[in-house]
Amino acid sequence: MLMACTAANQQQPLVLTYSMEGLLVYSARLESVSAVEHSDEPPALEIRLSPDPIARFLNDDNVSAIAVVSGDTILSLVPNSRDTAILDIVTQASVPGPQLRDPKFYPVMLPVGDDTVIVMDTVLRGGGGSCCFEALRRDPTGSWRADPLPNPPSVADAEHLSTEEEEDDDDDDDCHVGLPAVSAYFVLGARVWISIIGCDIGTCTYSLDTECGTWRKEGSWAVPLRGQSLYVPELDLVFGFSNLPLVGCSNYNKRCHHLCALDVEARPPVVRHMWEFSAETKEEVPARETVRLAHLGNGRFCIARPVNVERSAWVSAWCNGKGTCFTLVDVTRYPGLDGELELARRGKPHTHQWGWPYDQDGHVDFL
């Protein structure tokens, strides 16, 4: 169930966090922080969340939904379900959305422009009976519909990837082991790029023409990124986090991540630059960690990662709470023919502490 709260400024990024009651959507804003007196440096910036959520996705069955913004609309989907919900950010009207043809067990939602959202399962079951990709499209009347899309050729041809044992074993969390999985994905214009890794079909990267619903093989390789990445038009590069293991960091104990700038015009794509981000101390980082990236425009990014934060002594027996650390960075290109990139941090990282009973693990997603 979706509940509307207050209207959001569409120019502000939205932050989705997971709570005991369901999913909460907050708006975020950039705030100037006064520079040191008599300093020539410009004011630093910090990202701050709205005091209250602008929308709630209530948790009826202890299952967390996923959500995405497309234009002035928030669309949501519950994993293992065909049901979607739609919230108009401006009017705050919420209605049930179109039903998908098939449930998605490990879904992601990718907006392509303001009128299309690609829904895909990141664990791919082959065969003609399984629809792993669908498009939610807004028609001229403002209504949304769900259009099934073909599976990538290598998955569609692998009939053996969908077996009766897998379909019957819905309660087994490991039933997807051995199936091909989407290791990285991003939107580039009207195309969605995905890299697939699987024991039976090997490694390959495809791009989907979201308007025609046709696939094109980009190569027998995977882009060296993990999860969702972002194409940045002003730099003509794709930005995301490296799929290198954490032991590749110069300071493994601080649980660092590598932010990469990827040139997808090269074949295979080439990492043009890599920057290392680590937590201040190992104790700050939960054992299970995800890191998220948002592009705010003009080469500016926000990096979000969960952290452990101390609570006041009077708060029950829980001495530690959960928070999210937001770091703002600017990426610019040096003048000249070499096209080197420079990354500059804007101010200090800002930590938002999630208050009880809403704090869970500090993981967030950007919408």
N, C-alpha and C positions, 0 to 999 in steps of 0.2 A: 504494500500500500504506500502511496506517495502523499505526503502532506506539504502544502505550500505554506511558506512563512511570509517573508517580506521580499519586496522586489530587489533585484540585483542590477548593478550597473554593468551593462554588457561589455564595457571596455575593461573591466577588472577581471583578472584571472579568478577562477573558481577552484576551491580546494575541497576534495572529498575525503572524509575521514570515517573510520569504522568505529562504531560504538555498540554498547550492549543493546540499545533500542533499535539499531539499524544503521543506516548510512546518513551522515549529516553533511550538508553542502554549505560551505562558507564562501563569502566573497573576500578577496584580498586586495589590499591597496599598498602603494608605495608611499613611504613617509620619508621626508628629508630629516637627517640628523645633523645638527649643527657641527661644523668643523671646528677644529681647535682654533682658539683666538689668535689672530695675527697670522693665520696660515693661508697660503695661496691655494690650497687644495679646495676643490668644490665640495659642497655638502655631501655627506655620505647618504646612502639610501638603505632603508630596511623595509621588509615586507611584513605587513600586519594583517591579521585576520579580523573579520567582523565579529563583534561581541556575541552575536547570536547567529545560528544557522539560517540561511535563506530558504532551505528546503530540507525535508526529512523523508527518507525512504524507510518506512517502518519495517521491523524485522518480525514477520509473523511466524516463521518456521526456523528460526536460528540460522538463516541462510542470508549471506550478505549479497546485495545486488551490486551490479556495476552500472556506471552511468557515463554519459558523454554529452557535450554541448555541441549543437549544430545550429548556427545562427542564433535565433532568440529562443531556442527550445532545448530543454534537457530531456534526453531519452534514457530510460533505464531498462535493465534486463536482469532477471534472477538466473544464475547458473542452474543447469538441469531443468530449465523450464522453457516453454515457448512464449511466455507472456512478456509483454513490454508495457511500459507506462510512459506518458508524455506530460511534461510540464512546460507551459508557456511562461518564460521568465518575466515578460512584461505584464501580462494580465493575471498571472499566478493561477490560471485555470489548469487543472490536471485531469486527464482522461486516460482510460486504457488505450494502449497502442495496438498495432496489428500483431497477430500471432505469427511467430516464425513457423516454417514448415517442420523443422526438426529442433529438438532441444540442443543446446550447446553446453558441453560439460566443462570446458575450460575456456570460456569466451573472452574475447576482447571486442571493443567497439571503436571504429576509426571514422571520424567525420571527414568527408570529402566535399569541400565547399559547404554551403549553407543548407542544401536540400538532400544530401545523401549521407547515410551512415552505413559503413560496411561492418557486418557482424561475422566474426569467424571463430571457429573452434581452433585452439592452438595445439590440440592433440587430434591428429587427422585419421579418421577411419575411412578406408577406401571402399570401393564398390559403388555400384549404381544406386543403392538404396540409401546412402548416407549423404546428407547435404551439409557440408561443413562451412559453407559460405553463403550468406544472404545479404541483400541490400535493402535497407529501410529508405524509402524515397518519399519525398513530399510532392504531392501533385498540385496542379494549379489552384485547387480549391482549398489548399492548406492542410488536407488530410494526409496521413502517412499510410503507406502500404509496404508489404514485405515481398520482395522478389527473390526467389531462389537463384543461386549462381552455381555454375559448374565447379567441381573440384579441380585443382591443378592436374595436368595430364598424368604425371607420374603417380599421383594418388588415385585418380579416377581409374587408371588401368590396373591397379593392384587390388583385385577383387579379394585376395586372401587377407587383406588388412582388416576386414570386418567379418568376424566369426560369430557363430551362435554363442560360443562360450563367453565372448566379450560382451555381447548384448544381454546375456542372462545374468552376468556377474556385476550388477549395478552397484552392489554394496562393497565391492572390493576396490579399495583405493589404488591398488597396484594393477588394475585390469588394463591400464593404458601402457604398461611397460612393454617396450619393443615396437610400439607404433611410432610412425614418423611424427615429429613435432616441429612447430614453427619456432625457430630460435631467435629471429629478429624480424622486425616489420616497420614500415614507415610509409607515409603518403608523399608522393611526388607528382604534383599536378593532379591530373585525373586518374592516376595509376596508383595502386597499392603494391608495394614491393614486399615479398616475404621470402625468407630463407628457410629451407626445410632440411632437417637432419633425420635420417632414419636408417636402421640397419639394412633393411631390404631394398630401399630405393636410393640409398646413397645420399649425397649432399647436392643440393641444387637451389637456385634462386629463380623465382618467377615474378612477373609483374602482371597485375590484373587491370585491364581497361574497365573502369567502373561504369562507363557509359554503355559500352557494347557487351560487357560480360564475357570477354575473351581473355585468355592467358597468353603470355609470351615468355619463353624461357630466356633469362638473362645470362645464365652460365651454370656450369657444373661446379659451383663453389658457393660458400655462404659468406655474407658480409660479416666482418669481424666485430660485430656489435651484439648486444643481447637485449631482448625485449623491445619495447617501443623506442624509436628514434625520431628525430624531427628534421625535416628539410627546412633550411633557412634561405629564402630567396636572395636576400641582400648579400649573402656570402657565397651563394651557390654551392653549399656543402650540406651534408647530412651530419647532425650532431647527435651523439648517443654515448652510452657507456660501453667500454670494451668488454669483450667476452673472455679476456685473459683471466686466468685464475688469480685470486688475491695474492698468492705467493709471488707473483710478478712484481708486487709493489716493493719500493725501496724500504718501506717501513711497514712490514706485515702486521706487527702488533697493533698498529693504529687503524687497521681495517680500511685501507684506502680504496678508492675507485678511480678509474681512468676515464676522463671525458675526452672523446675523440671527435675530430673533424674529418669526415670521410668524403673523398671525391668519388662519386658514383659514375662519373663520366669515364673513368679508367676501367679497364677490363683485365683482371678483376678489380673492384674498387680498392682505392689506396687510402690509408690513413695519412693525412697531410700534417696533422699535429695531434699531440696527446698531452693532457695535463693531469696531474695527480691530485686527488683530494683525499685527505685523511681526517679522521676524527681527532680532537685534541688529545684524548686519552682513550685507551681501550675500554675502560670501565664505562664510558659514556654510551657505548654502542650495544644495543641488544644482541643476543646471540643470533637471532634471525633478523636479517636486515634487508630492506629494499631501499633503493635510492631512486628518486624521480626527478625529471627534468621538464621545465616549462620554458618556452620561448616567449618573451614579452615584447618582441619587436625591436628593430634597429640594433640587432646584435646583442641584446640583453637577455640573460637567462636567469632562472631561479632554480636552485638545486635544493631538494628537500630530502632529509634523511631522519630516521627516528633516533632519539637519544633518551637515555635515562636521566632524570632530573630529581634532585632532592626535594622532599616536601617538608612542610613545617612539622615540628615534632608532635603537635596536637592532633594531627590527622591519623587517627586510629593507630594500628600497629604497622601500617604501611609506611615505611620510611622513604621509599622511592616511588616516584611517579613516572609517567611517560610523557614525552614531549616530541615535537618535531622541530628540527633545526633548518632554517631557511637561509641560504647563502645566495647573494646576488653577484653576478659577474657580467662584465662586458667583454665581448670579443670583437676586435677591430682588425682590419687588414693594413699592414704597413704600406705606405706609398712606394711605388716602384714596380718593377717587373717581376720581382721574386714572389710577391704575393704572400709573404710570411704573415702569420697571425699572432696577435698579442692578446692575452687574457688578463684582465684587471679585476680584482675584487672590489665591490662597492660597499665599503663599510664593514662592520663586523657581522658575523652570522647572528641571526635573531632566533631565539628558541621560544616556541609557543608551547606552554604547558597545558595539557588537557586535564580539566578538573573532573573529579569523581562526580557522577558515575559514568562519565563519558569516555574517560581515557582507557584505551585498550593497549595497543602496542606501539602507538606513535606513527604507524604507517599511513601515508596519505597518497592520494592520486590527484593530479591536476586535470581539470576539465577544460 
